[in-house]
Amino acid sequence: MNWIARIIMGLLGLGFLAALLFGLLCYIVFATLRWLLTGRKPQVVMVWQQFSELRKGARFGGQRGFGSAGPSGFESQRQDDIVDVEVREVVEDAPRLQPGRKS
């Protein structure tokens, strides 16, 4: 009876491993499609890139990674001009809708 229990437990373990691998495959397909459609990298890719940058900094003896942050605690990045509003002149005598009139 003991060998039957081992076979059953082994099959359950293999089934669990297959379910985990299938779930991982589904996540990879979903993350890749979302990356292609939205242009945002998956969080796993971002963490892996940060980890590899930390390893490179440690390998060459530099203080890259968390130690390279500026005095404010944020990494220095190139500042580009970002325009999110457009300026236009507001004229007081502009024609307006009459109150109570619905179009």
N, CA, C and O atoms as a Tinker XYZ file with bonds, in Angstrom:
   412  protein
     1  N      0.807000   -1.199000    0.000000    73     2
     2  CA     0.000000    0.000000    0.000000    64     1     3
     3  C      0.849000    1.261000    0.000000    63     2     4     5
     4  O      0.427000    2.295000   -0.519000    81     3
     5  N      2.029000    1.186000    0.572000    73     3     6
     6  CA     2.920000    2.346000    0.662000    64     5     7
     7  C      3.385000    2.807000   -0.721000    63     6     8     9
     8  O      3.505000    4.009000   -0.958000    81     7
     9  N      3.644000    1.880000   -1.624000    73     7    10
    10  CA     4.104000    2.262000   -2.958000    64     9    11
    11  C      2.982000    2.912000   -3.753000    63    10    12    13
    12  O      3.255000    3.748000   -4.614000    81    11
    13  N      1.728000    2.556000   -3.493000    73    11    14
    14  CA     0.599000    3.197000   -4.172000    64    13    15
    15  C      0.484000    4.657000   -3.723000    63    14    16    17
    16  O      0.239000    5.546000   -4.538000    81    15
    17  N      0.660000    4.892000   -2.438000    73    15    18
    18  CA     0.602000    6.265000   -1.911000    64    17    19
    19  C      1.727000    7.116000   -2.504000    63    18    20    21
    20  O      1.522000    8.291000   -2.811000    81    19
    21  N      2.898000    6.533000   -2.662000    73    19    22
    22  CA     4.025000    7.270000   -3.265000    64    21    23
    23  C      3.734000    7.621000   -4.721000    63    22    24    25
    24  O      4.039000    8.725000   -5.171000    81    23
    25  N      3.151000    6.692000   -5.444000    73    23    26
    26  CA     2.816000    6.961000   -6.847000    64    25    27
    27  C      1.767000    8.057000   -6.927000    63    26    28    29
    28  O      1.878000    8.964000   -7.752000    81    27
    29  N      0.748000    7.983000   -6.077000    73    27    30
    30  CA    -0.307000    9.005000   -6.084000    64    29    31
    31  C      0.264000   10.362000   -5.715000    63    30    32    33
    32  O     -0.047000   11.360000   -6.365000    81    31
    33  N      1.098000   10.416000   -4.679000    73    31    34
    34  CA     1.704000   11.687000   -4.266000    64    33    35
    35  C      2.633000   12.239000   -5.357000    63    34    36    37
    36  O      2.681000   13.447000   -5.588000    81    35
    37  N      3.366000   11.342000   -6.021000    73    35    38
    38  CA     4.221000   11.779000   -7.125000    64    37    39
    39  C      3.412000   12.356000   -8.273000    63    38    40    41
    40  O      3.793000   13.369000   -8.860000    81    39
    41  N      2.294000   11.713000   -8.594000    73    39    42
    42  CA     1.431000   12.225000   -9.663000    64    41    43
    43  C      0.795000   13.554000   -9.266000    63    42    44    45
    44  O      0.664000   14.449000  -10.101000    81    43
    45  N      0.401000   13.691000   -8.005000    73    43    46
    46  CA    -0.133000   14.962000   -7.533000    64    45    47
    47  C      0.926000   16.069000   -7.618000    63    46    48    49
    48  O      0.631000   17.201000   -8.003000    81    47
    49  N      2.154000   15.721000   -7.252000    73    47    50
    50  CA     3.247000   16.694000   -7.347000    64    49    51
    51  C      3.517000   17.108000   -8.781000    63    50    52    53
    52  O      3.733000   18.287000   -9.062000    81    51
    53  N      3.504000   16.142000   -9.689000    73    51    54
    54  CA     3.704000   16.457000  -11.104000    64    53    55
    55  C      2.552000   17.300000  -11.645000    63    54    56    57
    56  O      2.766000   18.214000  -12.441000    81    55
    57  N      1.329000   16.992000  -11.211000    73    55    58
    58  CA     0.182000   17.794000  -11.629000    64    57    59
    59  C      0.289000   19.225000  -11.114000    63    58    60    61
    60  O     -0.021000   20.169000  -11.840000    81    59
    61  N      0.723000   19.393000   -9.869000    73    59    62
    62  CA     0.904000   20.728000   -9.304000    64    61    63
    63  C      1.986000   21.491000  -10.058000    63    62    64    65
    64  O      1.820000   22.674000  -10.355000    81    63
    65  N      3.089000   20.823000  -10.369000    73    63    66
    66  CA     4.174000   21.454000  -11.123000    64    65    67
    67  C      3.701000   21.844000  -12.522000    63    66    68    69
    68  O      4.035000   22.923000  -13.013000    81    67
    69  N      2.924000   20.971000  -13.165000    73    67    70
    70  CA     2.400000   21.289000  -14.498000    64    69    71
    71  C      1.451000   22.480000  -14.433000    63    70    72    73
    72  O      1.462000   23.322000  -15.331000    81    71
    73  N      0.624000   22.565000  -13.380000    73    71    74
    74  CA    -0.293000   23.698000  -13.230000    64    73    75
    75  C      0.489000   24.993000  -13.019000    63    74    76    77
    76  O      0.125000   26.028000  -13.578000    81    75
    77  N      1.554000   24.951000  -12.225000    73    75    78
    78  CA     2.384000   26.142000  -12.024000    64    77    79
    79  C      3.045000   26.588000  -13.321000    63    78    80    81
    80  O      3.059000   27.780000  -13.629000    81    79
    81  N      3.588000   25.653000  -14.080000    73    79    82
    82  CA     4.220000   26.000000  -15.346000    64    81    83
    83  C      3.209000   26.548000  -16.348000    63    82    84    85
    84  O      3.516000   27.474000  -17.099000    81    83
    85  N      2.005000   25.978000  -16.361000    73    83    86
    86  CA     0.958000   26.478000  -17.252000    64    85    87
    87  C      0.539000   27.894000  -16.848000    63    86    88    89
    88  O      0.328000   28.746000  -17.711000    81    87
    89  N      0.418000   28.144000  -15.556000    73    87    90
    90  CA     0.091000   29.491000  -15.077000    64    89    91
    91  C      1.175000   30.490000  -15.439000    63    90    92    93
    92  O      0.874000   31.616000  -15.837000    81    91
    93  N      2.421000   30.094000  -15.308000    73    91    94
    94  CA     3.543000   30.961000  -15.686000    64    93    95
    95  C      3.517000   31.254000  -17.185000    63    94    96    97
    96  O      3.758000   32.388000  -17.599000    81    95
    97  N      3.232000   30.259000  -17.984000    73    95    98
    98  CA     3.144000   30.456000  -19.430000    64    97    99
    99  C      2.008000   31.416000  -19.786000    63    98   100   101
   100  O      2.167000   32.277000  -20.651000    81    99
   101  N      0.866000   31.265000  -19.119000    73    99   102
   102  CA    -0.260000   32.178000  -19.369000    64   101   103
   103  C      0.106000   33.599000  -18.993000    63   102   104   105
   104  O     -0.227000   34.535000  -19.720000    81   103
   105  N      0.797000   33.781000  -17.853000    73   103   106
   106  CA     1.203000   35.124000  -17.437000    64   105   107
   107  C      2.192000   35.726000  -18.428000    63   106   108   109
   108  O      2.097000   36.911000  -18.746000    81   107
   109  N      3.131000   34.938000  -18.917000    73   107   110
   110  CA     4.114000   35.449000  -19.876000    64   109   111
   111  C      3.419000   35.908000  -21.154000    63   110   112   113
   112  O      3.748000   36.965000  -21.693000    81   111
   113  N      2.470000   35.128000  -21.639000    73   111   114
   114  CA     1.734000   35.509000  -22.852000    64   113   115
   115  C      0.930000   36.778000  -22.601000    63   114   116   117
   116  O      0.936000   37.687000  -23.431000    81   115
   117  N      0.226000   36.853000  -21.448000    73   115   118
   118  CA    -0.561000   38.031000  -21.116000    64   117   119
   119  C      0.319000   39.267000  -20.975000    63   118   120   121
   120  O     -0.016000   40.323000  -21.510000    81   119
   121  N      1.444000   39.154000  -20.260000    73   119   122
   122  CA     2.332000   40.303000  -20.052000    64   121   123
   123  C      2.951000   40.762000  -21.366000    63   122   124   125
   124  O      3.120000   41.962000  -21.583000    81   123
   125  N      3.288000   39.834000  -22.233000    73   123   126
   126  CA     3.874000   40.201000  -23.522000    64   125   127
   127  C      2.857000   40.919000  -24.401000    63   126   128   129
   128  O      3.188000   41.915000  -25.045000    81   127
   129  N      1.638000   40.426000  -24.433000    73   127   130
   130  CA     0.611000   41.100000  -25.231000    64   129   131
   131  C      0.297000   42.488000  -24.675000    63   130   132   133
   132  O      0.113000   43.437000  -25.437000    81   131
   133  N      0.235000   42.605000  -23.350000    73   131   134
   134  CA    -0.022000   43.915000  -22.751000    64   133   135
   135  C      1.140000   44.862000  -23.028000    63   134   136   137
   136  O      0.925000   46.054000  -23.245000    81   135
   137  N      2.369000   44.345000  -23.022000    73   135   138
   138  CA     3.551000   45.150000  -23.320000    64   137   139
   139  C      3.481000   45.659000  -24.756000    63   138   140   141
   140  O      3.791000   46.821000  -25.021000    81   139
   141  N      3.080000   44.802000  -25.674000    73   139   142
   142  CA     3.003000   45.204000  -27.077000    64   141   143
   143  C      1.876000   46.206000  -27.318000    63   142   144   145
   144  O      2.022000   47.113000  -28.137000    81   143
   145  N      0.764000   46.054000  -26.620000    73   143   146
   146  CA    -0.379000   46.939000  -26.848000    64   145   147
   147  C     -0.233000   48.288000  -26.143000    63   146   148   149
   148  O     -0.588000   49.320000  -26.713000    81   147
   149  N      0.280000   48.295000  -24.920000    73   147   150
   150  CA     0.352000   49.544000  -24.155000    64   149   151
   151  C      1.726000   50.200000  -24.192000    63   150   152   153
   152  O      1.837000   51.407000  -23.977000    81   151
   153  N      2.757000   49.438000  -24.456000    73   151   154
   154  CA     4.109000   49.989000  -24.463000    64   153   155
   155  C      4.754000   50.036000  -23.085000    63   154   156   157
   156  O      5.906000   50.452000  -22.966000    81   155
   157  N      4.046000   49.622000  -22.049000    73   155   158
   158  CA     4.609000   49.601000  -20.702000    64   157   159
   159  C      5.230000   48.240000  -20.435000    63   158   160   161
   160  O      4.607000   47.203000  -20.664000    81   159
   161  N      6.453000   48.255000  -19.952000    73   159   162
   162  CA     7.126000   47.001000  -19.665000    64   161   163
   163  C      6.490000   46.332000  -18.450000    63   162   164   165
   164  O      6.004000   47.013000  -17.546000    81   163
   165  N      6.493000   44.994000  -18.428000    73   163   166
   166  CA     5.983000   44.298000  -17.239000    64   165   167
   167  C      6.859000   44.592000  -16.026000    63   166   168   169
   168  O      8.043000   44.897000  -16.170000    81   167
   169  N      6.283000   44.501000  -14.844000    73   167   170
   170  CA     6.999000   44.808000  -13.615000    64   169   171
   171  C      8.188000   43.876000  -13.423000    63   170   172   173
   172  O      9.215000   44.283000  -12.879000    81   171
   173  N      8.057000   42.635000  -13.863000    73   171   174
   174  CA     9.152000   41.678000  -13.726000    64   173   175
   175  C     10.371000   42.152000  -14.513000    63   174   176   177
   176  O     11.501000   42.033000  -14.039000    81   175
   177  N     10.150000   42.680000  -15.695000    73   175   178
   178  CA    11.258000   43.170000  -16.528000    64   177   179
   179  C     11.919000   44.373000  -15.865000    63   178   180   181
   180  O     13.145000   44.485000  -15.863000    81   179
   181  N     11.112000   45.276000  -15.301000    73   179   182
   182  CA    11.662000   46.467000  -14.656000    64   181   183
   183  C     12.524000   46.085000  -13.443000    63   182   184   185
   184  O     13.612000   46.630000  -13.258000    81   183
   185  N     12.041000   45.159000  -12.629000    73   183   186
   186  CA    12.797000   44.727000  -11.446000    64   185   187
   187  C     14.086000   44.040000  -11.881000    63   186   188   189
   188  O     15.138000   44.257000  -11.281000    81   187
   189  N     14.011000   43.218000  -12.915000    73   187   190
   190  CA    15.210000   42.517000  -13.382000    64   189   191
   191  C     16.250000   43.511000  -13.903000    63   190   192   193
   192  O     17.444000   43.330000  -13.659000    81   191
   193  N     15.821000   44.558000  -14.613000    73   191   194
   194  CA    16.759000   45.559000  -15.113000    64   193   195
   195  C     17.411000   46.312000  -13.965000    63   194   196   197
   196  O     18.614000   46.570000  -14.004000    81   195
   197  N     16.638000   46.669000  -12.938000    73   195   198
   198  CA    17.220000   47.354000  -11.786000    64   197   199
   199  C     18.205000   46.453000  -11.056000    63   198   200   201
   200  O     19.259000   46.912000  -10.616000    81   199
   201  N     17.872000   45.187000  -10.927000    73   199   202
   202  CA    18.766000   44.243000  -10.261000    64   201   203
   203  C     20.072000   44.092000  -11.035000    63   202   204   205
   204  O     21.146000   44.037000  -10.436000    81   203
   205  N     19.984000   44.024000  -12.361000    73   203   206
   206  CA    21.213000   43.875000  -13.147000    64   205   207
   207  C     22.058000   45.145000  -13.085000    63   206   208   209
   208  O     23.286000   45.064000  -13.108000    81   207
   209  N     21.421000   46.324000  -13.006000    73   207   210
   210  CA    22.188000   47.563000  -12.842000    64   209   211
   211  C     22.901000   47.596000  -11.497000    63   210   212   213
   212  O     24.035000   48.066000  -11.405000    81   211
   213  N     22.244000   47.102000  -10.458000    73   211   214
   214  CA    22.888000   47.045000   -9.147000    64   213   215
   215  C     24.083000   46.100000   -9.170000    63   214   216   217
   216  O     25.120000   46.391000   -8.573000    81   215
   217  N     23.940000   44.960000   -9.864000    73   215   218
   218  CA    25.066000   44.024000   -9.960000    64   217   219
   219  C     26.235000   44.632000  -10.729000    63   218   220   221
   220  O     27.390000   44.446000  -10.346000    81   219
   221  N     25.944000   45.359000  -11.814000    73   219   222
   222  CA    27.011000   45.991000  -12.594000    64   221   223
   223  C     27.748000   47.019000  -11.755000    63   222   224   225
   224  O     28.973000   47.113000  -11.818000    81   223
   225  N     27.007000   47.791000  -10.968000    73   223   226
   226  CA    27.637000   48.792000  -10.113000    64   225   227
   227  C     28.519000   48.155000   -9.061000    63   226   228   229
   228  O     29.585000   48.681000   -8.743000    81   227
   229  N     28.089000   47.027000   -8.515000    73   227   230
   230  CA    28.888000   46.349000   -7.494000    64   229   231
   231  C     30.109000   45.685000   -8.121000    63   230   232   233
   232  O     31.158000   45.605000   -7.480000    81   231
   233  N     29.996000   45.211000   -9.351000    73   231   234
   234  CA    31.104000   44.522000  -10.004000    64   233   235
   235  C     32.245000   45.489000  -10.305000    63   234   236   237
   236  O     33.414000   45.133000  -10.153000    81   235
   237  N     31.915000   46.716000  -10.732000    73   235   238
   238  CA    32.956000   47.661000  -11.106000    64   237   239
   239  C     33.367000   48.570000   -9.952000    63   238   240   241
   240  O     34.183000   49.473000  -10.137000    81   239
   241  N     32.820000   48.344000   -8.787000    73   239   242
   242  CA    33.243000   49.099000   -7.621000    64   241   243
   243  C     32.613000   50.467000   -7.511000    63   242   244   245
   244  O     32.941000   51.215000   -6.591000    81   243
   245  N     31.724000   50.817000   -8.413000    73   243   246
   246  CA    31.096000   52.128000   -8.370000    64   245   247
   247  C     29.914000   52.141000   -7.427000    63   246   248   249
   248  O     29.426000   51.092000   -7.009000    81   247
   249  N     29.472000   53.303000   -7.105000    73   247   250
   250  CA    28.307000   53.453000   -6.242000    64   249   251
   251  C     27.068000   53.687000   -7.096000    63   250   252   253
   252  O     26.364000   54.680000   -6.909000    81   251
   253  N     26.803000   52.797000   -8.015000    73   251   254
   254  CA    25.616000   52.928000   -8.848000    64   253   255
   255  C     24.456000   52.251000   -8.152000    63   254   256   257
   256  O     24.645000   51.511000   -7.186000    81   255
   257  N     23.270000   52.501000   -8.637000    73   255   258
   258  CA    22.095000   51.881000   -8.045000    64   257   259
   259  C     21.523000   52.768000   -6.966000    63   258   260   261
   260  O     21.287000   53.954000   -7.198000    81   259
   261  N     21.294000   52.207000   -5.776000    73   259   262
   262  CA    20.666000   52.969000   -4.709000    64   261   263
   263  C     21.598000   54.038000   -4.168000    63   262   264   265
   264  O     21.127000   55.076000   -3.704000    81   263
   265  N     22.900000   53.817000   -4.212000    73   263   266
   266  CA    23.841000   54.790000   -3.669000    64   265   267
   267  C     24.083000   55.977000   -4.570000    63   266   268   269
   268  O     24.695000   56.953000   -4.134000    81   267
   269  N     23.626000   55.937000   -5.818000    73   267   270
   270  CA    23.915000   57.021000   -6.755000    64   269   271
   271  C     22.839000   58.089000   -6.760000    63   270   272   273
   272  O     22.897000   59.016000   -7.568000    81   271
   273  N     21.873000   57.979000   -5.888000    73   271   274
   274  CA    20.795000   58.957000   -5.868000    64   273   275
   275  C     21.320000   60.299000   -5.395000    63   274   276   277
   276  O     22.281000   60.372000   -4.628000    81   275
   277  N     20.685000   61.347000   -5.856000    73   275   278
   278  CA    21.089000   62.691000   -5.481000    64   277   279
   279  C     20.697000   63.008000   -4.050000    63   278   280   281
   280  O     20.209000   62.139000   -3.328000    81   279
   281  N     20.911000   64.256000   -3.636000    73   279   282
   282  CA    20.605000   64.606000   -2.263000    64   281   283
   283  C     19.123000   64.529000   -1.933000    63   282   284   285
   284  O     18.756000   64.376000   -0.768000    81   283
   285  N     18.268000   64.633000   -2.945000    73   283   286
   286  CA    16.831000   64.568000   -2.678000    64   285   287
   287  C     16.344000   63.129000   -2.595000    63   286   288   289
   288  O     15.184000   62.896000   -2.256000    81   287
   289  N     17.198000   62.161000   -2.895000    73   287   290
   290  CA    16.796000   60.765000   -2.838000    64   289   291
   291  C     16.327000   60.214000   -4.163000    63   290   292   293
   292  O     16.029000   59.023000   -4.256000    81   291
   293  N     16.249000   61.037000   -5.191000    73   291   294
   294  CA    15.819000   60.583000   -6.499000    64   293   295
   295  C     16.997000   60.622000   -7.447000    63   294   296   297
   296  O     17.911000   61.434000   -7.301000    81   295
   297  N     16.958000   59.730000   -8.421000    73   295   298
   298  CA    18.026000   59.703000   -9.410000    64   297   299
   299  C     17.907000   60.914000  -10.317000    63   298   300   301
   300  O     16.806000   61.350000  -10.652000    81   299
   301  N     19.049000   61.447000  -10.708000    73   299   302
   302  CA    19.009000   62.602000  -11.609000    64   301   303
   303  C     18.671000   62.119000  -13.015000    63   302   304   305
   304  O     19.296000   61.196000  -13.536000    81   303
   305  N     17.694000   62.743000  -13.605000    73   303   306
   306  CA    17.279000   62.395000  -14.950000    64   305   307
   307  C     17.245000   63.656000  -15.786000    63   306   308   309
   308  O     17.178000   64.767000  -15.260000    81   307
   309  N     17.292000   63.472000  -17.083000    73   307   310
   310  CA    17.243000   64.596000  -17.992000    64   309   311
   311  C     15.851000   65.202000  -17.946000    63   310   312   313
   312  O     14.848000   64.493000  -18.026000    81   311
   313  N     15.802000   66.518000  -17.814000    73   311   314
   314  CA    14.519000   67.205000  -17.733000    64   313   315
   315  C     14.141000   67.715000  -19.119000    63   314   316   317
   316  O     14.864000   68.514000  -19.713000    81   315
   317  N     13.022000   67.256000  -19.619000    73   315   318
   318  CA    12.497000   67.734000  -20.899000    64   317   319
   319  C     11.317000   68.655000  -20.622000    63   318   320   321
   320  O     10.697000   68.595000  -19.560000    81   319
   321  N     11.020000   69.503000  -21.591000    73   319   322
   322  CA     9.864000   70.368000  -21.454000    64   321   323
   323  C      8.602000   69.558000  -21.714000    63   322   324   325
   324  O      8.447000   68.941000  -22.768000    81   323
   325  N      7.716000   69.571000  -20.746000    73   323   326
   326  CA     6.458000   68.860000  -20.873000    64   325   327
   327  C      5.343000   69.890000  -20.873000    63   326   328   329
   328  O      5.214000   70.684000  -19.941000    81   327
   329  N      4.547000   69.870000  -21.917000    73   327   330
   330  CA     3.446000   70.820000  -22.039000    64   329   331
   331  C      2.158000   70.017000  -21.947000    63   330   332   333
   332  O      1.875000   69.180000  -22.805000    81   331
   333  N      1.375000   70.276000  -20.899000    73   331   334
   334  CA     0.131000   69.550000  -20.782000    64   333   335
   335  C     -1.085000   70.459000  -20.905000    63   334   336   337
   336  O     -2.218000   69.979000  -20.874000    81   335
   337  N     -0.868000   71.759000  -21.045000    73   335   338
   338  CA    -1.973000   72.691000  -21.293000    64   337   339
   339  C     -1.571000   73.643000  -22.397000    63   338   340   341
   340  O     -0.385000   73.870000  -22.636000    81   339
   341  N     -2.548000   74.191000  -23.059000    73   339   342
   342  CA    -2.290000   75.167000  -24.104000    64   341   343
   343  C     -2.856000   76.504000  -23.652000    63   342   344   345
   344  O     -4.001000   76.577000  -23.206000    81   343
   345  N     -2.072000   77.548000  -23.764000    73   343   346
   346  CA    -2.481000   78.870000  -23.314000    64   345   347
   347  C     -3.319000   79.525000  -24.397000    63   346   348   349
   348  O     -2.954000   79.511000  -25.572000    81   347
   349  N     -4.448000   80.100000  -23.993000    73   347   350
   350  CA    -5.255000   80.879000  -24.923000    64   349   351
   351  C     -5.854000   82.049000  -24.147000    63   350   352   353
   352  O     -6.078000   81.976000  -22.938000    81   351
   353  N     -6.098000   83.106000  -24.870000    73   351   354
   354  CA    -6.589000   84.321000  -24.248000    64   353   355
   355  C     -8.087000   84.212000  -23.997000    63   354   356   357
   356  O     -8.839000   83.745000  -24.853000    81   355
   357  N     -8.508000   84.644000  -22.821000    73   355   358
   358  CA    -9.919000   84.659000  -22.477000    64   357   359
   359  C    -10.443000   86.067000  -22.717000    63   358   360   361
   360  O     -9.963000   87.031000  -22.120000    81   359
   361  N    -11.425000   86.174000  -23.591000    73   359   362
   362  CA   -11.992000   87.469000  -23.951000    64   361   363
   363  C    -13.306000   87.640000  -23.188000    63   362   364   365
   364  O    -14.156000   86.749000  -23.187000    81   363
   365  N    -13.460000   88.804000  -22.534000    73   363   366
   366  CA   -14.664000   89.042000  -21.741000    64   365   367
   367  C    -15.904000   89.213000  -22.617000    63   366   368   369
   368  O    -17.000000   88.840000  -22.198000    81   367
   369  N    -15.761000   89.761000  -23.810000    73   367   370
   370  CA   -16.905000   90.035000  -24.666000    64   369   371
   371  C    -17.201000   88.895000  -25.640000    63   370   372   373
   372  O    -17.854000   89.106000  -26.662000    81   371
   373  N    -16.733000   87.712000  -25.332000    73   371   374
   374  CA   -16.957000   86.570000  -26.223000    64   373   375
   375  C    -18.443000   86.195000  -26.204000    63   374   376   377
   376  O    -19.088000   86.279000  -25.159000    81   375
   377  N    -18.990000   85.781000  -27.355000    73   375   378
   378  CA   -20.410000   85.408000  -27.385000    64   377   379
   379  C    -20.620000   84.150000  -26.530000    63   378   380   381
   380  O    -19.837000   83.202000  -26.580000    81   379
   381  N    -21.690000   84.178000  -25.757000    73   379   382
   382  CA   -22.004000   83.060000  -24.868000    64   381   383
   383  C    -23.451000   82.646000  -25.106000    63   382   384   385
   384  O    -24.230000   83.378000  -25.717000    81   383
   385  N    -23.785000   81.495000  -24.626000    73   383   386
   386  CA   -25.169000   81.023000  -24.740000    64   385   387
   387  C    -26.046000   81.799000  -23.786000    63   386   388   389
   388  O    -25.620000   82.192000  -22.700000    81   387
   389  N    -27.267000   82.011000  -24.203000    73   387   390
   390  CA   -28.229000   82.706000  -23.352000    64   389   391
   391  C    -28.651000   81.768000  -22.209000    63   390   392   393
   392  O    -28.861000   80.576000  -22.432000    81   391
   393  N    -28.772000   82.299000  -21.004000    73   391   394
   394  CA   -29.235000   81.420000  -19.922000    64   393   395
   395  C    -30.670000   80.999000  -20.169000    63   394   396   397
   396  O    -31.496000   81.810000  -20.588000    81   395
   397  N    -30.965000   79.758000  -19.917000    73   395   398
   398  CA   -32.313000   79.238000  -20.118000    64   397   399
   399  C    -32.544000   78.706000  -21.512000    63   398   400   401
   400  O    -33.555000   78.045000  -21.750000    81   399
   401  N    -31.655000   78.967000  -22.433000    73   399   402
   402  CA   -31.762000   78.471000  -23.813000    64   401   403
   403  C    -30.964000   77.191000  -23.930000    63   402   404   405
   404  O    -29.783000   77.169000  -23.582000    81   403
   405  N    -31.557000   76.163000  -24.393000    73   403   406
   406  CA   -30.852000   74.885000  -24.543000    64   405   407
   407  C    -30.748000   74.545000  -26.017000    63   406   408   409
   408  O    -31.708000   74.702000  -26.772000    81   407
   409  N    -29.580000   74.080000  -26.420000    73   407   410
   410  CA   -29.423000   73.723000  -27.815000    64   409   411
   411  C    -29.343000   72.244000  -27.979000    63   410   412
   412  O    -29.208000   71.754000  -29.101000    81   411
